[in-house]
Amino acid sequence: MKTKIRVGKKLTIHIPKAVAEELSIKEGDVLSLNVKGNKIILEHNDAILLSLKGKKFAKVTIDEVEKISEEEQGKYEDPY
């Protein structure tokens, strides 16, 4: 989605409602602002949103998760 916005008083900008809705941004959220060349990049750092829409870098099967869980639980079992 690409849209034009105007810079307001005190150099403020407003995120258009459609953009905020698409990214699930709501009042009080904290965003990261980065500058790359002549671009401003705002990122919504919501952990749930990141897990759903973020770049995937690893694959783990349910069986692997279960195996790791059992190994970790075994560390805390009473040895007596």
Backbone as CSV, one residue per row, in Angstrom:
resi,resn,N_x,N_y,N_z,CA_x,CA_y,CA_z,C_x,C_y,C_z
1,MET,0.846,-1.170,0.000,0.000,0.000,0.000,0.895,1.238,0.000
2,LYS,0.600,2.149,-0.887,1.359,3.392,-0.967,0.370,4.542,-0.893
3,THR,0.683,5.534,-0.064,-0.196,6.685,0.090,0.646,7.920,0.387
4,LYS,0.100,9.076,0.123,0.799,10.327,0.413,0.242,10.907,1.700
5,ILE,1.138,11.502,2.494,0.735,12.183,3.722,1.423,13.538,3.763
6,ARG,0.924,14.413,4.603,1.482,15.762,4.733,2.127,15.893,6.105
7,VAL,3.252,16.591,6.152,3.927,16.858,7.419,3.224,18.045,8.080
8,GLY,2.833,17.857,9.356,2.090,18.889,10.066,2.970,19.738,10.960
9,LYS,2.318,20.461,11.867,3.033,21.307,12.817,3.975,20.451,13.636
10,LYS,5.075,21.026,14.010,6.105,20.352,14.806,6.597,19.065,14.119
11,LEU,6.532,19.058,12.779,7.008,17.945,11.952,6.294,16.637,12.232
12,THR,5.042,16.705,12.646,4.282,15.483,12.920,3.714,14.904,11.628
13,ILE,3.564,13.591,11.629,2.878,12.903,10.535,1.799,12.019,11.154
14,HIS,0.755,11.778,10.397,-0.333,10.932,10.860,-0.394,9.692,9.979
15,ILE,-0.532,8.552,10.612,-0.661,7.298,9.871,-2.118,7.183,9.422
16,PRO,-2.359,7.030,8.122,-3.731,6.897,7.646,-4.427,5.683,8.279
17,LYS,-5.714,5.817,8.511,-6.496,4.779,9.192,-6.359,3.428,8.491
18,ALA,-6.406,3.404,7.175,-6.323,2.136,6.439,-4.986,1.442,6.690
19,VAL,-3.909,2.220,6.769,-2.580,1.658,7.029,-2.520,1.126,8.462
20,ALA,-3.015,1.910,9.408,-3.017,1.480,10.808,-3.819,0.204,10.989
21,GLU,-4.955,0.115,10.327,-5.781,-1.091,10.429,-5.081,-2.298,9.820
22,GLU,-4.446,-2.109,8.673,-3.749,-3.221,8.010,-2.626,-3.767,8.886
23,LEU,-1.954,-2.890,9.637,-0.829,-3.307,10.476,-1.229,-3.516,11.939
24,SER,-2.512,-3.403,12.229,-3.030,-3.559,13.603,-2.356,-2.594,14.570
25,ILE,-2.110,-1.372,14.115,-1.517,-0.343,14.966,-2.647,0.372,15.693
26,LYS,-2.466,0.513,17.007,-3.476,1.225,17.786,-2.812,2.244,18.703
27,GLU,-3.602,3.131,19.252,-3.077,4.179,20.131,-2.277,3.563,21.276
28,GLY,-1.097,4.108,21.523,-0.234,3.624,22.598,0.823,2.640,22.144
29,ASP,0.688,2.095,20.927,1.700,1.162,20.418,3.034,1.889,20.228
30,VAL,4.115,1.154,20.380,5.445,1.702,20.163,5.963,1.173,18.833
31,LEU,6.406,2.074,17.972,6.949,1.703,16.669,8.438,2.024,16.639
32,SER,9.173,1.320,15.797,10.583,1.629,15.573,10.684,2.457,14.302
33,LEU,11.499,3.501,14.332,11.708,4.355,13.180,13.164,4.229,12.746
34,ASN,13.372,3.866,11.497,14.715,3.749,10.932,14.809,4.620,9.694
35,VAL,16.010,5.121,9.427,16.251,5.919,8.230,17.249,5.175,7.363
36,LYS,16.883,4.964,6.096,17.784,4.332,5.121,17.795,5.213,3.890
37,GLY,18.919,5.871,3.692,19.008,6.794,2.562,18.002,7.915,2.738
38,ASN,17.087,8.061,1.774,16.060,9.107,1.872,14.707,8.527,2.287
39,LYS,14.723,7.345,2.901,13.481,6.692,3.307,13.361,6.618,4.819
40,ILE,12.132,6.777,5.298,11.813,6.569,6.708,11.053,5.252,6.787
41,ILE,11.514,4.367,7.630,10.884,3.058,7.771,10.333,2.938,9.187
42,LEU,9.023,2.759,9.302,8.379,2.526,10.588,8.063,1.045,10.688
43,GLU,8.412,0.440,11.814,8.129,-0.979,12.004,7.305,-1.171,13.268
44,HIS,6.271,-1.972,13.145,5.436,-2.334,14.280,6.050,-3.581,14.887
45,ASN,6.469,-3.506,16.135,7.218,-4.586,16.762,6.357,-5.502,17.623
46,ASP,5.100,-5.635,17.299,4.209,-6.516,18.033,4.653,-7.959,17.827
47,ALA,4.928,-8.678,18.901,5.460,-10.038,18.811,4.505,-10.980,18.081
48,ILE,3.219,-10.834,18.315,2.244,-11.717,17.645,2.211,-11.412,16.155
49,LEU,2.178,-10.133,15.821,2.178,-9.751,14.406,3.454,-10.229,13.731
50,LEU,4.575,-10.089,14.415,5.848,-10.538,13.867,5.828,-12.043,13.617
51,SER,5.258,-12.803,14.538,5.226,-14.257,14.360,4.325,-14.653,13.190
52,LEU,3.299,-13.874,12.934,2.385,-14.196,11.840,2.872,-13.708,10.476
53,LYS,3.429,-12.493,10.443,3.782,-11.878,9.163,5.274,-11.701,8.947
54,GLY,6.075,-11.944,9.991,7.510,-11.727,9.884,8.212,-12.795,9.055
55,LYS,9.445,-12.503,8.719,10.264,-13.424,7.942,10.530,-14.692,8.751
56,LYS,10.296,-15.812,8.136,10.530,-17.100,8.792,11.977,-17.515,8.562
57,PHE,12.642,-17.991,9.613,14.045,-18.345,9.480,14.357,-19.748,9.977
58,ALA,13.384,-20.456,10.500,13.628,-21.817,10.988,12.359,-22.633,10.832
59,LYS,12.542,-23.938,10.710,11.401,-24.848,10.637,11.562,-25.891,11.727
60,VAL,10.517,-26.071,12.511,10.519,-27.062,13.575,9.206,-27.827,13.481
61,THR,9.297,-29.134,13.503,8.085,-29.945,13.440,7.502,-30.101,14.843
62,ILE,6.253,-30.505,14.899,5.598,-30.760,16.182,6.350,-31.849,16.939
63,ASP,6.807,-32.874,16.236,7.549,-33.966,16.884,8.841,-33.451,17.526
64,GLU,9.522,-32.532,16.841,10.748,-31.964,17.405,10.454,-31.142,18.657
65,VAL,9.374,-30.385,18.623,8.984,-29.600,19.794,8.665,-30.521,20.960
66,GLU,7.928,-31.581,20.700,7.567,-32.543,21.743,8.814,-33.198,22.340
67,LYS,9.758,-33.584,21.492,10.988,-34.213,21.965,11.776,-33.254,22.874
68,ILE,11.924,-32.009,22.444,12.641,-31.014,23.242,11.921,-30.780,24.558
69,SER,10.597,-30.719,24.522,9.804,-30.519,25.734,10.029,-31.654,26.724
70,GLU,10.005,-32.877,26.243,10.217,-34.033,27.122,11.624,-34.018,27.721
71,GLU,12.623,-33.655,26.918,13.997,-33.584,27.415,14.126,-32.526,28.509
72,GLU,13.520,-31.376,28.304,13.589,-30.299,29.289,12.847,-30.680,30.569
73,GLN,11.699,-31.306,30.429,10.945,-31.735,31.612,11.715,-32.785,32.398
74,GLY,12.449,-33.627,31.692,13.252,-34.663,32.344,14.326,-34.081,33.247
75,LYS,14.778,-32.903,32.950,15.794,-32.237,33.761,15.253,-31.873,35.143
76,TYR,13.946,-31.727,35.273,13.343,-31.264,36.506,12.616,-32.366,37.280
77,GLU,12.620,-33.564,36.751,11.975,-34.665,37.453,12.778,-35.076,38.675
78,ASP,12.095,-35.530,39.696,12.724,-35.967,40.931,13.479,-37.267,40.662
79,PRO,14.809,-37.305,40.880,15.585,-38.510,40.567,15.380,-39.648,41.584
80,TYR,14.622,-39.418,42.667,14.440,-40.457,43.710,13.215,-41.274,43.488
